[in-house]
Amino acid sequence: VRCGAVTPVTITLSTGQSASYSPRKMYDSTQNLYLDYNVYLTANQSQIFGDGAQATYTITASIPRNSTRTYTLYSYVLSSTVLAGSYTDSLILTMNY
């Protein structure tokens, strides 16, 4: 993220094809299987990245003029047994300023 002036921003992430943030779901259309996963703001999985609803967290910051911010996200598969396949999901990241 790079801004031309000091700008307060809020960054959110959609549920993807799931109706809920917990868990998000990836889908393998060939096998008709879902795989539970999630995206977190912390490595210890304590803050689910979302829109601030349903016990999720957003990224909020004031970004100074001509500066760059980098954010690290963590994603984990929540299932202990996973069948091999091609699982996909589409997430929308929104930045409001």
Solvent accessible surface area in square Angstrom, and as a share of the most:
residue,aa,sasa,rsa
1,V,58,0.33
2,R,165,0.60
3,C,16,0.09
4,G,47,0.45
5,A,52,0.40
6,V,104,0.60
7,T,21,0.12
8,P,94,0.59
9,V,4,0.02
10,T,45,0.26
11,I,6,0.03
12,T,24,0.14
13,L,11,0.06
14,S,34,0.22
15,T,28,0.16
16,G,24,0.23
17,Q,93,0.41
18,S,14,0.09
19,A,103,0.80
20,S,39,0.25
21,Y,10,0.04
22,S,69,0.44
23,P,38,0.24
24,R,0,0.00
25,K,65,0.28
26,M,37,0.17
27,Y,55,0.21
28,D,3,0.01
29,S,88,0.57
30,T,127,0.74
31,Q,77,0.34
32,N,107,0.55
33,L,54,0.27
34,Y,129,0.49
35,L,12,0.06
36,D,41,0.21
37,Y,11,0.04
38,N,1,0.00
39,V,12,0.07
40,Y,12,0.05
41,L,36,0.18
42,T,39,0.23
43,A,57,0.44
44,N,115,0.59
45,Q,79,0.35
46,S,71,0.46
47,Q,59,0.26
48,I,31,0.16
49,F,0,0.00
50,G,0,0.00
51,D,71,0.37
52,G,47,0.45
53,A,49,0.38
54,Q,111,0.49
55,A,91,0.71
56,T,10,0.06
57,Y,100,0.38
58,T,38,0.22
59,I,18,0.09
60,T,94,0.55
61,A,22,0.17
62,S,63,0.41
63,I,0,0.00
64,P,59,0.37
65,R,158,0.58
66,N,94,0.48
67,S,31,0.20
68,T,77,0.45
69,R,87,0.32
70,T,124,0.72
71,Y,76,0.29
72,T,88,0.51
73,L,70,0.35
74,Y,71,0.27
75,S,72,0.47
76,Y,71,0.27
77,V,73,0.42
78,L,77,0.39
79,S,39,0.25
80,S,122,0.79
81,T,113,0.65
82,V,70,0.40
83,L,106,0.53
84,A,94,0.73
85,G,49,0.47
86,S,82,0.53
87,Y,37,0.14
88,T,87,0.51
89,D,36,0.19
90,S,91,0.58
91,L,62,0.31
92,I,120,0.61
93,L,97,0.48
94,T,56,0.32
95,M,64,0.29
96,N,85,0.44
97,Y,184,0.70
